[in-house]
Amino acid sequence: MYLEVANKKVFCTTGGREFNPTLPTVIFVHGSGLSHVTWVLQTRFFAYNGYSVLALDLPGHGKSDGPALTSIADMAEWLSVLIDTAGLKEASLVGHSQGCLITMECAARYPNKVKCLGLVGGAAQIPMNKILLEAANKNDPLAFELMMSWAHGPSGHFGGHPVPGLSHIGVGRMLLKTGPEGTLAVDFKACDQYKAGLKAASMIKCPTINILGTLDKMTPVSEGKKLADAIASSELITIPNCGHMVLLESADETLFALKTFIRKYHKG
């Protein structure tokens, strides 16, 4: 479905069911350079178990109108407007990587709009490797290769996709390559420049779960734990032997953690 936010079309998937704003709603926010596709293994469960789902494409990503927003603060404000546009008084927010920065900033600014918060592969800050950032600035394919390599753990590198014949790294590479040119660089800069994570975390009042892969090279477990410690009502789950793309590499474990947590605070 499409929503119109700030006079721009925003694409959202609904998990295969018609969106109903009267139901408890979970909004999924993807990471840098990616799209709603990264949540395909989690959204369907919620849509068929008493929730409405919006897995969105951020501006300038996937099927949404551009341009891409250039700061985490702007993305958080945009997400707040999207919640209103969808006809919701509140929603549970789930973010991955850059999506964690966006959702926690939104939760800090608009506590009455966020029922609970799921942070997958998150940290208070996500500083970018200089080589990766330079490659993205040049739209060099090296950026896609490096990101996919560093973002995955053993299962991502050696198979493990729940759909036979598909590769985690291959699918991720194609998502990045087919996205609007320059979007990955914009996202990386926004992450690199965002320094307000711990301040935002200290302001979050809603229940929060932090889901971390033990082999994450992009947001290491040590940094994820610092974020979890800074949030008052926070739970921490670590999933072994997977990297930054824990939501794909360990899709079932990620879903189990999310559904168990969200059902406690936002019953569908």
C-alpha angles and dihedrals in degrees: 000000000000128000125191112231120174089347092304128111114244121195120217131173117219102204094258096300131095112267113252115185091198090069124079104274134214119198118200121204120196131217135253117320093352136102145214089293091082090069098050093109094055108033098066093061094056093043091055097042106060103291137102114229135207115183100179139199109226116232110290092017132103110332097342123109117258167256103090115238114250105214138045089232091057091047091052091051090047091052091053090054090048090055089054093044091053089057095248129144090195141352141186110250125212120186136179123209105314085015088063091058091049097047096045091048088051091048091050093050099039108029093163091061098053120073096181138341134229118196115191117188091352139158135171090249131021107197112189127234108249094229091050093047093048092049091050091049089056092044085237113169086228087078091061093046094048094045094051093045095049094040096059132070128206097298091052092051097043105036124270098146111147090223110073114242096019127111124212092217093042093052092045092048092053092048090055096043094049095047121101111289114262096017095111091053092050090051094047091051091049091052093044092051097046109104102157099084099111091045090051091046091054089055097051111110102172124091110274136193123201115203114192135180112226093222097046110144097180100051104015120213090248090061093044090054091052088055092047091050090053093057115081100214100036138146125194128211122179120196115203129232099012136102139219093308090064091143089066103027092050099021097154094048091047092049092048091052093046097046093045091050099042093047089059093058108019108035118202 
